[in-house]
Amino acid sequence: MVRRRREASRSGTFIVRMADGRNRYLVGTGLLLIIHRLLIKFGITRKLDNSLGKYAKAIPYIVRYTTGLLLVINAAKGLLFAPNVPTDVHVIAPVLSMILATAGVMLIIGFKIRWAATVMLLAYFISLVFVRPLLDVLDLVEYVGIGLYLLLYGKNYLNTLTWHERLQPLLNPESLLRIFVGIGLMTLAMSEKLLGVGLSADFLQQHNWNMLQGIGVSDRLFIIVAGITEFVVGLTLVLNIAPRLTTAIVAALMTLTAILLGVEDIFGHLFALSLVAVVWLRNELPDSSIGKRSSKSKSVK
């Protein structure tokens, strides 16, 4: 009870800090937005589109293989979705893990891909109902984005449901994957760093990862800075601000984490390869001009 009160007190104190430091989110997001505009203005984005866009056909294969491998490895290691969700958390978890492994094999061999994607989505939503703590499952909402991508790729279901043309660029499979990965990063930043400072502080006591300790930055301040950075990165992914740059930051952070924690942690970050493939190999500029092209076509008619 005392520990719970202490954690609640820490969380309440940090909420005040969050209110005082909200400008940091705006500064980080604004900086990435400026860089995004400059990349477009100087033609760098167009050059990347021309050089990388020709490999866009590889995106679904990368998403399939990385996701399938991740699901199979998780089941083999007794995990449901990630190391923080082991199969002993609930009696239904081992069953869901084996079902997900089956879906993973289907993805790898290319058999009934949309069925496998549907199984992924159902398993995730079932986990939301039965698996606790709930935040551990919510942190892994990127599985929803991956499942939606695999379910909707190559189809135009959402386009027929969209009542406004401006929403169409947001409702394509690639954007859904990017958005849900961004939401996952934001949720993780809030639950394990910004509102869970005590949890991260315990982790830093076991792993001396405070890279700013040499310049006098305390563990608690380091956690807050890391949380703000992770939240801003997730927010920019959701808003599609400098997507390639933001994805590069995500890949770099996860690569660093994998190096520090060891080879086993690499498997838990396989979904990042899907994000990198979707963002880097897919043309960026045409998406921002869909509305203009459609309006021009209407005026011609």
N, C-alpha and C positions, 0 to 999 in steps of 0.2 A: 504493500500500500504506500509506504514511504517512497519507494522507487518510482511508483506511478505518479505521485504528487510532484516529485522532483523533475521527472521528465515533462510533466504537464507545465510545470513552471518554466522550464527551459524553452518549451515550445511557445508558450505565451510571450516570453521575453523576446524570442526571435521574431514573432509576428510583428512586434513593435519595430524591430530592426528592419524587417522587410518593408514596412511602411516608410521608414526613413530612407531606405536605400533603393526605392523603386526607380530612381533616376538611372541607376546603374543598368537596369534592363533596357531603358530607352537609349542610353548611350551605346551599349553593345549592339543593339539591333540597328540603331541609326548608322553606326560605323559600317556594319556589313552592308546596309542598304546603299551607302555611298560607294563602297567598293564595287557593289553589283552594278550600279549605274556607270561607273568608270570602265568596267570590263566591257559593257555593251558599247559605250561611246567610242572606245578605242579599237573596237572590232575584234577583241580577244574572244568574246563569247561566240561570235560568228565563225571564227577560225576553228574553235573547239568543236562547234556543231559540224562543220564541214569535215574535220579530220576524224571525229569519233562517231558521228551519226551513222556512218556506214556499217558500224558494228552493232547497231541497235537490234538486229535479228537475234543476237546472242543473249539478250536480256532474259527472255523466259527460260532458257536453258540454265543460265546461271542461278536464277531464282529457284528453279526446280531442284537442281542438284545440291545447292547449299542447304536449302530447307530440308530436303529429304535426308541428307546426311546428318543434319542437326537432330532431327527427330529420332533417327535410328540410334545415334550415339547417346542421346538422353535416356532412351529406354534401356540401353545396355548398361548405363551407369546408375540405373535406379532413380532417374529424375523424370519429372513431368514436363516442365518447360525449360527450367534452368536450375543451377545448383541450389538456389534459395527455395526451390519448390520440390523437395524429395517426394518419392512415392509413398512414404510412410505417414504423410500428413493426414490422409483420409483413406478409408477402405476402398473408395472408388478410384483413387489415384493410380494404382498399378494397372487397373483395367484401361483407364484412359491412356496411360503411357504406352501400353502395348497396341492399342488402337492407333495412336499417333505414329508408332513405329511402322505399322502396316501402311498407313498413309504415306509415310516417308519412302518406303520401298516402291509404292505405286508412283510417286513423283520421280524417283530415280530412273525407273524403267520406262516411264512415260505411259503408264496404263491408267485410264480413267482419271485424268488429272483433275477435272472439275469435281469428281466425286471425292478425291483425296482432299481437295481444298475445302469442300463442304464439311468433311469429317474434322478437319483442323478447326474450323470455326465453331462447330458444335461442341467439340471437346473443350475449347477455351471458355465458351459461355456456360457449359456445365461446371467447369472448374470455378467460375465466378460464384456459382450457387453453393457448392459444397466445400471447396478448399479454403482453408484459413491459415494464416491471416490474409484477408482480402487484398491488402495493399501489395503483397508479393505477387499476386496474379495480375493486378492492375498495372504493375510495373512492366509487364510483358505484353502490353497491348499491341506491340508491333506484329504479333502473330495474327491479329485481325487484319492488319494491312497486307501482310503476305498472303493470307488466305483469300482476301478479296481480289488481290492482283491475279492469283492463279485461277480464281473462279471466273473472273470477268475478262481476262486478257483475250483479245481478238474478237470480242463481242461488243455490241452497241446497246446493251440493255439500258444502261443509265442514260444514254443520250435520248432515248425515247421517253424516259421519265422526267427529263429536265424541262421545266417550264420556262426557263430563262436561259438564253444562250450564253450569258456570262458565267453561269455555273458549270457549263460543260467542261472547260479546262480543269475544274476542280474535281470532277466526278469521273475522270478516266482512271483506269487501274493503276497507272504509274503514280499519279498524284495521290491516290488513296494510300498507297504503300508509303510514300514519303510523309504524308500527313500523320499517319498512325505511328510511324517511327518517331516523328517529332513529338507527338503526344506522350509516347512512352518515355522519351528522354526527360520531358518536363515533369512527368509523374515521378520518375526516379529521382530527379533533382530535389523535388519537394519532400518526398517520403524519407529518403536516406541521407539527405544533406541539410536542406534548409529547415525542415521541420523535425528531422531526426538527427540533430547534431550529436547527441549522446551516442547513438549507434555508430556513426562515423568516427567519433573520437575513440571509441573502444577499438575500432579497426586500425586506426593510426597508432595506437599503443602496441599492437601486434606487428604492424608493418610500418616501418619508418619511411613514410611516403611524403612527408611534408617537405616539398622541394624548396619552399621559401623560408624554411626555418633558419637558414644561414643569415638572412637579412632581418631577423627578429619577428617574423610572422608566427603567431601562435597557431596551434593545431585548430582551434575553434575558428579563427579568422580564415585559415587556409580552407577549411571545410565550407565556409560561407562563400568564399571566392570560387571554389570549385563548383558549388551548387549553382551559383549565379551564372557561371560560364555554361554549365550543362543546360540550364533552363533557357538561356538566350539561344544556344545552338538549336535546341528543340523548337523554340518559338520561330526562329528563322526558317527552319524546315517546314513548319506548318504554313507559314506565310509565303513560302517560296522566294525568300530573299537570298540572293547569292547562293543558289542551291549547290553548285559544284564546290565552291569554297567551303561552305558549311559541311558538306559531306566529307571533304578532305580533312576537316578538323575532327569530325566524328571518327573517321578511319584512323587518324593519327592517335587520338586518345585511346581508342580500343586496342590498337597495336601496342602502345606503350603499356597499357594495363596487362595485356597478354604476356608481354616480355617480362614484366615484373612478377606476375603471379605464376607464370610457367606455361608449358605447352597445353595443359588441360584446359586452361581458360580460353584458349583460342577457339575451341569448339563452340563455346557459349556465345561467341561473337560472329558466328558464320552469317547471321542475318545481315550484318553490316555489309557483306559482299553483295547481297541483293540490293541494298540501298545504293551502294556505289555504282553498281551496274545500271540501275534504273536512272539515276541522276546524271551520271557522266556520259553514258552512251546514247541517251535520248536527247534529241534536239531541244534546246531551251527556247530559242527565239520564236519559232512558229507558234508555240503555245500562247505567247503573250499577244499575238496578233490575230488570233482566231476571231475575236469579236469584230475587229476591223474588217477582215476579209468577208465575213458573213454580212456585215452591214453594207459593204460595197456591192456585194452580189444582189442584195435586196434592192438597192437603189438602181442597179442596172435593169432589174426586172421591172 
